[in-house]
Amino acid sequence: MSIAITLHVLSAVIWVGGMFFAYMALRPVAANLLEPPLRTTLWCDTFDRFFPWVWVAVIVLLLTGYWMIFAKFGGMGTSPLYVHVMNGLGIVMMLIYLHVFFAPFRRMKQAIAAQDWPEAGRRLGQIRMLVGINLIIGLLVIAVASGGAYLVI
C-alpha cells in the first residue's frame, strides 16, 4: 500500500504542480516578454516536454487509485465519500487533459507549423482556459485527498 500511495502522490504533484508553475509563473512572464511567434513556440515546446509526464501521471494515478480503492476499502461500494469525490474529479481532469492533448494542442502545433500565429494564439488561449480549470479542480482534489478522511459528512 505504501508504494501505491507514494506513486499516487508523486503523480499528482507532477501533474498539478506542473500546471501551477505553468499557469502562475511561466504564463505571465511569457505573455509580457514574448511576441506571439516566440510565445506560442515556447508553449508548444514546453507542452511537448510536459505532456509525456502527464500521460505517465494519468496512468499511474488510475492504477494506484483503483489499487488503493480495492485493497484498502474493498471496492467502490465500501469506499468513503471523499474517495468518490477524488475519483470523480480526477476522471473529469483526465477527460479535460485528453481534450487539450488531442484537440487544441494538436491544432496549435499545426498552426505553428503553418506560421498562422493568430490561430496558434487562439489555441493557446483555449489551452490556457482549460489548464486553469484543471488546476482549480486539481487543487480541490488535493484538498479533498489531504482532508477528506477528517471531514464529518
N, C-alpha and C positions, 0 to 999 in steps of 0.2 A: 504494500500500500504506500509506503514512503517513496518508492520510485515513481509511482503514478502521480502522487501529489506534487513531488518536485518537478517532474516533467510538465505537469499541467500548469503550475505556477510560472515556470520559466517560459513556456509558450505564450501565456497571457502577457507576461512582462514584455517579451519581444514584440508582440503584435501591438498591444495598447501603448506601450512606451514608445515604439516607433511612430505611431500615429500622433502621439502627444508632441514628440520632438518635431516632426514634420509640420504639424499644424501650428504649434505655438512658437517655434523658434525659426525654422528654415523658411516657412512661407512668408512671414512678414519681411524678412531680410531680402529674400529673392525678389519679392514684389517691389521693394524700394530701390534695389540696386541694378536689376537686370531688365533689359528691354525684352519684349515678347519672344524673339527668336532664341535668345540665350536662356530665358526663364523657362520656356516650355521644354527646351532641350535638357536643361538641368533636371527638371522634374521627371522627364521621360527616363533619363539615365538613372536617377535616384530610384524610381519605381522598378526599373529593371533589376536593381540590386536588392531592393526591399521585398518585392513580391515573392521571390522564391522562399524567403524566410517566412512570409505569411502563409504560403502553401504548407510548409512544414508545420508551422504553428497550428493551423486549422486541423490538419490530420492528427497531430499529437493531442490537441485539445479534445477532439472527438473520441479517439481511442482511450485516452486516460480518463476522460469524463465518464464514459459509459462503463469502463472497467471499475471505477470507484462506485458508481451507482449500483452495479450488480454485486460487487464484492463487499461493500460496506453496508448498503441499505437493502440488499436483496431484490433489487429491481425498482422500476419506476413507481409501481403501486405502493411501495412502502417508503419511498423517499420523501423527505420533508419538503414543505412548500418552497423554501429558499433554493433547493436543488432544482425544482421545476422551473423557477424563475430564471436561474442561471442558464439552464438548458435552453429554455425558450428564447431568451435574449441572445444567447450565443449562436443559436441557429439563425436568428434574424441577422446578426452581424456577419455570419458566413455567407448568407444569401446576398447581402449588400456587397460584400467583397467580391463574390463571384460576378455580380453585375458590373462592378467597377472594372474588374480584370478583363472580362470578355466584351464589354461594350465601350464605355468612354475611353478607357486606356488604349484599347486596340485602335479606336478611331483617332485618338490623339497621335499615336505613332504614325498612322497613315497620313495625317495632316502634316506632321513634321517632315516626313519623307517627301511630301509634295510641296513643302515650304509654304503651306497655307497657314500662316501664323494666326489670323483671326479665328479660324476653325480650331486650331490647336489650343488657343486660349480659351475658347468656349468649352472645349472638352476638359481642359484643366480646371475650369470653374466648376463644371459638373462633378469632377472627381473631388475637388475641394469640399463641396457641399456634402457629398456622400461620406467622405472621410470624417468630416465634422460630426455628422450624425453617428457614425460608427464609434467615434471617440467618446461621445457622450454616453452611448449605450455601453461601451467597454468600461468606462469609469463607474457606471451604475452596476455593472456585473461585478466589478472588483469590490464595490461597497457591499453588495449582497453576499459575495463569497466570504468576505472577511467578517461581516457582522451578522449574516443571516442566521447562523446557528444560535445566536444570542437574542434574537428578536422574539418577542412573545406575540404570536399572531393567532 
